[in-house]
Structure formats: C-alpha cells, structure tokens
Amino acid sequence: MRIDSNNIKCFGCSACSQKCPKKCIEMVLNSEGFLYPIIDESECIDCGMCQSVCPIDKGYDSSRSKCYAAYSKDNSLIENSSSGGLFKELAETVLQKEGMVYGAAFDNQLCLKHFSVENRDEIQRFIGSKYVQSDINETYISVKKNLKYGRDVLFCGTPCQIHGLKLFLKKDYDNLVLVDLVCHGVPSPKIFKDYINNIEKKKHIKIMDFKFRKKNKFGECYGFEYSGKKKNKIISNCSMGAFTPYGVGFFQGLCMRKSCYQCPYSSIKRSSDITLGDYWGIKKIHSQFANICGTSLILVNTVKGEKAISEIKSKINFIVSDINRAKKFNHNLQKATIEPLQRKEFFQDYSKYGYVHVENKYLKSFKIQLWHFRSWLGQIIRSILGK
Ligand SMILES: Cc1cc2nc3c(=O)[nH]c(=O)nc-3n(C[C@H](O)[C@H](O)[C@H](O)COP(=O)(O)OP(=O)(O)OC[C@H]3O[C@@H](n4cnc5c(N)ncnc54)[C@H](O)[C@@H]3O)c2cc1C
C-alpha cells in the first residue's frame, strides 16, 4: 500500500519522500502553494515504506509529567523570541555538548526551510515564530545520520513535523530531544511570498528579513516587521500584525493548509518530548509571575523532556503550573482552527485572479480591520490597567 497524494489530511512533512528507497516521491507545490507528495508510478515498487512513515491517522503515546510557566533570565532574549525564549535556552545546551540543532529559518529568498546549525551564532536564524509552513527539506535523513554518529540532536517544529520525524526514525534515541509548538496552523508559503512581492513592488524596496513577533512596551507581541534595501539604504517598517493583510489571513485561518483544520495535535496529547507555546492568560493564573515581555508555556511530555528542562533550570525563571487551567486560554490546545466559510472561495479566486485581487477582496475589508482594531485596543487598555 502506498500513500495517497490527494489526501487532504496530508501534513506535507515529506517523511514519505525522504523514506522512499527508489527516490520516486517528489514534494510539489499545489495551486494553493503547499507541498504535496507526487509519486512517479513508473518507478514505484509498492514497497509500502511511504505509508509506514506517514503520520496521517497514526496514533501516538503521550504521558505528561509536568506543565510549567517559564521565561529566560536573559531579557534581550525574551525581547527577540516569540514568548519566553525557552527554545534558545534548550538549543544552547545541546550545542554546548557539540550537538546539532534543527529548526526553521528563512533562506535569502525569504523561503522558510528547516536547517541544522552547529554553533551559537547561527541559532539566531531560528529565533521567533514564522507564520508560514516550512519546507522540511531532507532534514529527517540528516537527523538519522547524526544520531547514528552519536551526536546530540534537538529538533524543533510543528507537531505534525515532529510526528513525521518520529515515524521516519522508527525508534527512540537517547541523544534526541524533540520539541514541538502549540500551533494555530500554517499558512501558504506562496501567499506569503506574494504578500512580500506586493510590498516590494508598492514600496520600491527589496525585503531581506521579516519578523512576525516584534514586541513593544505594552506587551503587544504581534508586530509584523520587514526590513530591506531601498536605494542602498537599509530601512525597516513595523505594523500591528492584525492590521496587515497577511495577519488578517493568518489570524482568521483563511490561508492555512487544509490538514490544519482537522489537526489531531490541537490538544494536550503530544508526540514530542517538550511542547512550547505562549502562556496566554498568565496574568489571570499566575499574576505575580507573569513577564510582560513574554512567558512560555511548557508541557513536559517525557522523562527525556524533563531531563532537558532540568539542564536549563539555572537559566530560566519558572513555576509549576496547571495544564487544565492554562489550556482554557490557549484555543489550539483544545481544538483545531475552524475552517472559515470563505476559504474555498479565497483560493478559487487566488488561482483565477491572483494575489492582489484576493488581498483587496478578503484581507483588507473595513469590517475585518475594525474587528482587529477593537481587540488590539482592548489588549492595550488591559495591559495599561494591569489586567
Ligand atoms: C505557525 C505557528 C503557529 C503557532 N501558534 C501558536 C498558538 O496558537 N498558540 C501558542 O501558544 N503558540 C503558538 N506558536 C508557538 C509560539 O509562537 C512560540 O514559537 C513558542 O511559544 C516558542 O517560543 P520561544 O520564545 O521559546 O522560542 P522562539 O524563538 O519563538 O522559537 C522558535 C522555534 O520555533 C521554530 N519555528 C518557527 N517558525 C516555525 C514554523 N513555521 N514551522 C516550524 N517551526 C518553526 C524555530 O525553528 C525555532 O526552533 C506557534 C508557532 C508557529 C511557528
């Protein structure tokens, strides 16, 4: 039995393509801009390897020991990270042991890809959430090779990418730590690229970097900031993410991968060693502990995860928390993002008329902007009142 290339539950993790002994499965962009596996039937020997590593409808064990609220003791790290800077603290511990860290970073064309790094300076590329699906590349093959050499490895990605890697490896390794994220869903890389190209055209700028979680002093943490070259000068521009067309698409869940709307990992049941997320509601649950600049939610899912967290305890502030209370404030720990009614029409129009048309029609409407403005204002007022 082989994988079904048209399965809408496909996460695009590419475990199948990396496992195929005949190398006859290619990951190809569909019209929505997501990678799906295409099998070269003339080469396929029906060995079933692709099916055996595919995470669709495969169960997994999850035995949780602890839940923490935490943030790094390094303030500048918190400022640059999405929440409390936990990822970097975990990653540095692995690098100190001459290990490898895998994560998602933009290449010089602003395409998000998974890479590995071996030294501290390079980790900077991974810091911060990027709200676009990353191309996993051939990192599963590389992870397996490094584990076999006996190197310590930390791999961070979305829960489906982590489950795909686990199935690809087939067995547990003592020298591997798997970190997944609480995930709202991943938007289309093609829509992101078109959004960037559109700004470049309108503003006569060459965009070289993009941040999705620029923080400000009010604790607002969704500044979308681009920086780039304009007439040989480096300039940058930061706007409230929710007011930007791309932000509207992301927060409304309009341009997510189809599998995200039925994501089986949108729960506290996880296949990783550690799960990281934003600790929404921290001011209501642990008001004395909350860090205005960002606090992470940590779910420790395995003994290996507990060991990795214990190794960074001197570098972080943390308290034991209650997952059942925390998950009430974190929608994607309870259920998958709901598919908006307009999604189908959005992508039909996108295929037919192109990006500029859908941006004007779906991502800029006055009603949407007003709704986002009200929720942003509420957040600012709450943070000023300290609630
Ligand atoms: C698409 C997406 C949706 C998210 N949705 C939620 C949510 O609904 N609720 C919530 O609590 N938290 C969500 N998060 C997680 C949250 O934003 C933080 O990433 C997390 O709290 C870790 O923060 P940090 O400060 O420890 O580290 P950070 O420095 O923010 O961590 C960065 C790590 O995330 C990895 N990463 C970044 N972007 C991607 C990507 N697109 N695909 C795979 N890996 C990536 C990097 O490689 C790096 O390893 C989401 C993250 C992403 C990428």
The ligand as an SDF file (V2000), in Angstrom:
LIG
                    3D

 53 58  0  0  0  0  0  0  0  0999 V2000
    2.9320   28.6140   12.7630 C   0  0  0  0  0  0  0  0  0  0  0  0
    2.9620   28.7660   14.2600 C   0  0  0  0  0  0  0  0  0  0  0  0
    1.7710   28.8700   14.9660 C   0  0  0  0  0  0  0  0  0  0  0  0
    1.7880   28.9930   16.3700 C   0  0  0  0  0  0  0  0  0  0  0  0
    0.5960   29.0600   17.0400 N   0  0  0  0  0  0  0  0  0  0  0  0
    0.5980   29.1410   18.3930 C   0  0  0  0  0  0  0  0  0  0  0  0
   -0.6300   29.1710   19.1300 C   0  0  0  0  0  0  0  0  0  0  0  0
   -1.7220   29.1680   18.5480 O   0  0  0  0  0  0  0  0  0  0  0  0
   -0.5760   29.2040   20.4960 N   0  0  0  0  0  0  0  0  0  0  0  0
    0.6180   29.1940   21.1670 C   0  0  0  0  0  0  0  0  0  0  0  0
    0.6120   29.1920   22.3960 O   0  0  0  0  0  0  0  0  0  0  0  0
    1.7990   29.1610   20.4960 N   0  0  0  0  0  0  0  0  0  0  0  0
    1.8160   29.1260   19.1370 C   0  0  0  0  0  0  0  0  0  0  0  0
    3.0130   29.0660   18.4550 N   0  0  0  0  0  0  0  0  0  0  0  0
    4.2640   28.9330   19.2310 C   0  0  0  0  0  0  0  0  0  0  0  0
    4.8030   30.2390   19.7810 C   0  0  0  0  0  0  0  0  0  0  0  0
    4.6270   31.2740   18.8440 O   0  0  0  0  0  0  0  0  0  0  0  0
    6.3170   30.1470   20.0940 C   0  0  0  0  0  0  0  0  0  0  0  0
    7.0150   29.6720   18.9710 O   0  0  0  0  0  0  0  0  0  0  0  0
    6.6420   29.2270   21.2030 C   0  0  0  0  0  0  0  0  0  0  0  0
    5.9950   29.6900   22.3490 O   0  0  0  0  0  0  0  0  0  0  0  0
    8.1510   29.1460   21.4500 C   0  0  0  0  0  0  0  0  0  0  0  0
    8.6110   30.4090   21.7780 O   0  0  0  0  0  0  0  0  0  0  0  0
   10.0960   30.6760   22.2790 P   0  0  0  0  0  0  0  0  0  0  0  0
   10.1400   32.0790   22.7570 O   0  0  0  0  0  0  0  0  0  0  0  0
   10.5030   29.5950   23.2320 O   0  0  0  0  0  0  0  0  0  0  0  0
   11.0270   30.4510   21.0680 O   0  0  0  0  0  0  0  0  0  0  0  0
   11.0820   31.0260   19.6020 P   0  0  0  0  0  0  0  0  0  0  0  0
   12.3870   31.6680   19.4030 O   0  0  0  0  0  0  0  0  0  0  0  0
    9.8940   31.7460   19.2030 O   0  0  0  0  0  0  0  0  0  0  0  0
   11.0550   29.5960   18.8730 O   0  0  0  0  0  0  0  0  0  0  0  0
   11.3810   29.4520   17.6200 C   0  0  0  0  0  0  0  0  0  0  0  0
   11.3490   27.9720   17.2740 C   0  0  0  0  0  0  0  0  0  0  0  0
   10.1880   27.7180   16.5070 O   0  0  0  0  0  0  0  0  0  0  0  0
   10.5890   27.1790   15.2480 C   0  0  0  0  0  0  0  0  0  0  0  0
    9.6940   27.6740   14.2140 N   0  0  0  0  0  0  0  0  0  0  0  0
    9.4210   28.9570   13.9160 C   0  0  0  0  0  0  0  0  0  0  0  0
    8.5480   29.0250   12.9130 N   0  0  0  0  0  0  0  0  0  0  0  0
    8.2810   27.7610   12.5480 C   0  0  0  0  0  0  0  0  0  0  0  0
    7.4630   27.1840   11.5400 C   0  0  0  0  0  0  0  0  0  0  0  0
    6.7230   27.9160   10.7080 N   0  0  0  0  0  0  0  0  0  0  0  0
    7.4320   25.8460   11.4360 N   0  0  0  0  0  0  0  0  0  0  0  0
    8.1720   25.0620   12.2630 C   0  0  0  0  0  0  0  0  0  0  0  0
    8.9570   25.5580   13.2370 N   0  0  0  0  0  0  0  0  0  0  0  0
    9.0090   26.8880   13.3770 C   0  0  0  0  0  0  0  0  0  0  0  0
   12.0100   27.6990   15.0560 C   0  0  0  0  0  0  0  0  0  0  0  0
   12.7390   26.8110   14.2800 O   0  0  0  0  0  0  0  0  0  0  0  0
   12.5500   27.6620   16.4490 C   0  0  0  0  0  0  0  0  0  0  0  0
   13.0120   26.3750   16.7060 O   0  0  0  0  0  0  0  0  0  0  0  0
    3.0280   28.9890   17.0600 C   0  0  0  0  0  0  0  0  0  0  0  0
    4.2310   28.9110   16.3330 C   0  0  0  0  0  0  0  0  0  0  0  0
    4.2060   28.7940   14.9480 C   0  0  0  0  0  0  0  0  0  0  0  0
    5.5110   28.6860   14.1960 C   0  0  0  0  0  0  0  0  0  0  0  0
  1  2  1  0
  2  3  1  0
  2 52  2  0
  3  4  2  0
  4  5  1  0
  4 50  1  0
  5  6  2  0
  6  7  1  0
  6 13  1  0
  7  8  2  0
  7  9  1  0
  9 10  1  0
 10 11  2  0
 10 12  1  0
 12 13  2  0
 13 14  1  0
 14 15  1  0
 14 50  1  0
 15 16  1  0
 16 17  1  0
 16 18  1  0
 18 19  1  0
 18 20  1  0
 20 21  1  0
 20 22  1  0
 22 23  1  0
 23 24  1  0
 24 25  2  0
 24 26  1  0
 24 27  1  0
 27 28  1  0
 28 29  2  0
 28 30  1  0
 28 31  1  0
 31 32  1  0
 32 33  1  0
 33 34  1  0
 33 48  1  0
 34 35  1  0
 35 36  1  0
 35 46  1  0
 36 37  1  0
 36 45  1  0
 37 38  2  0
 38 39  1  0
 39 40  1  0
 39 45  2  0
 40 41  1  0
 40 42  2  0
 42 43  1  0
 43 44  2  0
 44 45  1  0
 46 47  1  0
 46 48  1  0
 48 49  1  0
 50 51  2  0
 51 52  1  0
 52 53  1  0
M  END
$$$$
